[in-house]
Amino acid sequence: MGPNGAGKTTVIKMLTGLSKPTQGRAIVAGYDVTTHSLRVKENIGWISSEVILDDSLTLMENIWIQAKLHSLNDTWKKKAIDLLKYLELDEKDNKKVGKFSTGMKKKLEIIMALLHDPKILFMDEPTIGLDASSRRLLWRLIRKINEQYGVTILLTTHYIEEADALCDDIAIINNGKIVASGSPQQLKSRTHGDIIEIDFVSYFDYKSLEKVNGILEIVQVGLENIDLEKRTQSEHALRLRIKVGNAETILPELISKITEFQPAIINSIKIEKPNLESAFLELTGKRFEEIEEAATNDQK
């Protein structure tokens, strides 16, 4: 898991033999990715973040090409039919793929990736481009594949909720380095508390808040439904993110303490329980979206 530009796809390309590592060593399915790249490819399935199918061919014709690439004997047909039924695509076997929805194409790619019984299935951002409903359907499908076929799945994602919902183990990558790893619960436990986010309508001297323990962030923001034009030049919206042991019990005392320093109009209050986003913020000092925005600006 990591923001855009963190190095997730680069890792996948090295582990699947599509790119040569500049240094280090990786073993996949018992084989060195550099010296035994072909054996690695024989033992893995791979699904790209982009749909890679021939839209002019039918579903079964696409599967046939995959079977030929892996030099499979005629037993691939039975495996394909079983997978089509399992993924509820058996009524589409003679239809051209170009007429399929994105979700159906993803299912077909999964069938093709499983056709040769891989030990490991690599999925590079498999739900990118899908709407929320289709994404959750694919999540259930990924779980079913893992349980039914006993295949290890290594996927990359920058959707925090996706990693939380699917993964037994997570490695958080940032700037090409793994900054933390563990189960979702282990990573969440690193935050050791709740986060209270308070948006103020008007600016006040935040240096006076230094006596408040647990402050993570103090930033100026543009808040919705606030008439910025009517403010003086020195006025800005302010957002505080404060880490506390238990938000519900501490919040009344916290608000009282803040308003002691200088009265301010509170626009909204949000409580975040420990999650992967707060864990990432604590580990890197930045949120996912902040790093992704910076990466986008660098590319421009």
Buried (B, 14 or more C-beta within 10 A) or exposed (E): BBBBBBBBBBBBBBBBBBBEBEEEEBEBBEBEBBEBBEBBBBBBBBBBBEBEBEEEBBBBBBBBEBBEEBEBEEEBBEBBBEBBEBBEBBEBBEBBBEEBEBBBBBBBBBBBBBBBEBBBBBBBBBBBBBEEEBBBBBBEBBEEBBEEBEBEBBBBBBBBBBBBBBBEEBBBBBEEEEBBEBEBEEBBEEBEBBBBBBBBBBBBEBEEBEEBEBBBBBEEEEBEEBEEEEBEEEEBBBBBBBBBEEBEEBBEEBBEBBEEBEEBEEBEBEEBEBBBBBBBBBBBEBBBEBBBBBBEEEEE
